Amino acid sequence: MDSSRSSLYDNYDLYETLNGKTGLFAIAVVMIFVAIIIITFIVRIIQFPHLRQQVTNYFIADSTRSAPTRILKMIIFLFLIAGLVGVIYFNVYKMFHYPPKLSMSLEENDSFPSMLFCPNVKNASFNIVAASYYESNSDVNKNNPLVDLIGSKVFQKDNLGENSDCEFFNGTLFPSFLKKKKNFAGGIYALAFNSSEVIISMGDNNVDWINFILQGNKFSDVETISLQSESSTFQYTETHIQAINGTIYRNYQMSFKGNLLTTDPSIVELTIIAPARVTTMILRPPLTLVELFIILTIKLN
């Protein structure tokens, strides 16, 4: 990932750490308020000699107290100031540099992946000869697909750059081809290719699919497997990462479940089982502006 994209994520992290627009507005108001108080205090001291004398007597020339008492009071005052500055510095440093807090949740799978199917040899003859999507195993046994993927034209070959000989399954557009509304993306994909070797890549919908070597981004990667002249079953697991800026990135990992005998060595058959639930990892700032305010309030009290 290039530095420009990394700095974009860092800016988002800083923005959310400060609680967004509300936090930035609060900081501006507090700075203005504190500046007004300090300026007013300084002007009043300069303007009225008796106030200036009171400040001098309190810290230095109070004749009603002994010199050791005045020195001790000054030392305690400086220690309190140093402690407050130290607490503020540590917590502000924590806001910007500590790793984010992590929480996890289990949620229903409500989004489809994008997949790229390519021949092992570039520019080789390659086509998907059969492709269906089933809601459950019982539908597979009954040969009752929810969608005929070939007939729905969900596969795309245009604008794939270096992967122009591949077939692209667009997970963003797929829901529009469904016969009925689905609240989850679990199910079974059954595909067959007229090639002895197939490379399958699965990733988030925002992956740049035009590059020959596919890459993810800061929070998500691309899973790639290779099949050779066999009928194989895979099941993928999906993990969501919700970044501090609220954007959700998806990661996939495919696990092999078994092979079935195929009668035609020139055809690769593939079954992909989609999960009904996904794990979501939620990243939060190590310390927010609200938490910092609470800490300072407790310290001052």
Secondary structure as GFF3:
##gff-version 3
##sequence-region A 1 301
A	DSSP	alpha_helix	3	17	.	.	.	ID=ss1
A	DSSP	alpha_helix	20	47	.	.	.	ID=ss2
A	DSSP	alpha_helix	49	56	.	.	.	ID=ss3
A	DSSP	pi_helix	57	61	.	.	.	ID=ss4
A	DSSP	alpha_helix	67	97	.	.	.	ID=ss5
A	DSSP	beta_strand	101	108	.	.	.	ID=ss6
A	DSSP	beta_strand	114	119	.	.	.	ID=ss7
A	DSSP	beta_strand	128	134	.	.	.	ID=ss8
A	DSSP	alpha_helix	137	141	.	.	.	ID=ss9
A	DSSP	beta_strand	147	148	.	.	.	ID=ss10
A	DSSP	alpha_helix	149	152	.	.	.	ID=ss11
A	DSSP	beta_strand	155	156	.	.	.	ID=ss12
A	DSSP	three_ten_helix	161	163	.	.	.	ID=ss13
A	DSSP	beta_strand	167	169	.	.	.	ID=ss14
A	DSSP	three_ten_helix	174	177	.	.	.	ID=ss15
A	DSSP	beta_strand	187	193	.	.	.	ID=ss16
A	DSSP	beta_strand	197	203	.	.	.	ID=ss17
A	DSSP	beta_strand	223	228	.	.	.	ID=ss18
A	DSSP	beta_strand	231	242	.	.	.	ID=ss19
A	DSSP	beta_strand	248	260	.	.	.	ID=ss20
A	DSSP	beta_strand	268	274	.	.	.	ID=ss21
A	DSSP	beta_strand	277	284	.	.	.	ID=ss22
A	DSSP	alpha_helix	289	300	.	.	.	ID=ss23
###
